Amino acid sequence: MECEWDGGDDAIEWDCRSMTTARVVAGADLFYAAGAGGLGLSLVLIHIYVTPIKRFLQALWAVGVLGSVGTYALAARPLDEGLVRYVLEHPGAMWFVGPTFAALTGLVFKEGLCYGKLEAGILTFVIPILLLGHLSGLMDDGTKLSLLGVWMSLFTVFAARKFQQPIKDDIGDKSVFIFNALPEEEKKALLQRLEAPTEQKFE
């Protein structure tokens, strides 16, 4: 795209907005793709011992990625627009890309619940409120930008604290899940062995 000259007798103005917009849109799409890829990797490596919950979050991510690719290929690209810009201009597209953010919300909810991280707990509400506000059209642009700023700030804190978290805390305690997976007879035998020293101590 080339700059267009729009001049007059008194002034010469160069309009390069098309080039700038193209670069911003390309950068936003790359940022979204990198974020979605990182989220997918996180959902593979994350320690969630209740397997159905983990699989459900992974399924949401996969549906969102497929929806994003489909929206770009079938809707945004024919209009010569990027995916992010298209979703901004067409709120209904949130139905297709939204599952990715639902998976992200589930991840931060898990982190907030398991580790008591305040920023994760707040993100659990900020993310769906912002996206539903955009989808419904009930939220003005100023409010959206404010919530987006809160989202980015809290997520930066969340990511920084995650790097500092000890691995042993991230893995958690699997003993409850191992115990629940045992046959009933083995559970009873284990409980008897654990209770035996306590009973002898008070005799």
Residue pairs with C-beta under 8 A, 6 or more apart in sequence:
1 18
1 19
1 22
2 19
3 14
3 15
3 16
3 18
3 19
4 14
4 15
4 18
5 12
5 13
5 14
5 15
6 13
6 14
6 15
7 13
25 81
25 82
25 84
25 85
26 82
28 82
28 84
28 85
29 72
29 82
29 83
29 84
32 68
32 83
32 84
36 61
36 64
36 65
36 68
36 100
39 61
39 100
39 103
39 104
39 107
40 58
40 61
40 65
42 107
43 54
43 57
43 58
43 61
43 103
43 107
44 58
46 54
46 107
46 110
47 170
47 171
47 172
48 54
48 57
48 110
49 172
49 174
49 177
50 177
53 106
56 106
57 103
57 106
57 107
58 103
60 99
60 100
60 102
60 103
60 106
61 99
61 100
61 103
63 99
64 96
64 97
64 98
64 99
64 100
64 101
64 102
64 103
65 100
67 95
67 96
67 97
67 98
67 99
67 100
68 83
68 96
68 97
68 100
70 96
71 83
71 86
71 87
71 93
71 96
71 97
72 82
72 83
72 86
75 86
75 90
75 93
76 82
76 83
76 85
76 86
79 86
81 89
83 97
86 93
87 93
87 94
87 97
88 134
91 134
91 135
91 136
91 137
92 135
94 131
94 134
94 135
95 135
98 131
98 135
101 127
101 128
101 131
102 128
104 127
105 123
105 124
105 127
105 128
108 120
108 123
108 124
108 127
108 158
109 120
109 121
109 124
111 117
111 120
111 158
111 162
112 118
112 119
112 120
112 121
112 123
112 124
113 121
114 172
115 165
115 169
117 158
117 161
119 154
119 155
119 157
119 158
119 161
120 158
122 150
122 154
123 151
123 154
123 155
123 158
126 147
126 150
126 151
126 154
127 151
129 147
130 139
130 144
130 147
130 148
130 151
133 139
133 143
133 144
133 147
134 144
179 187
179 190
182 190
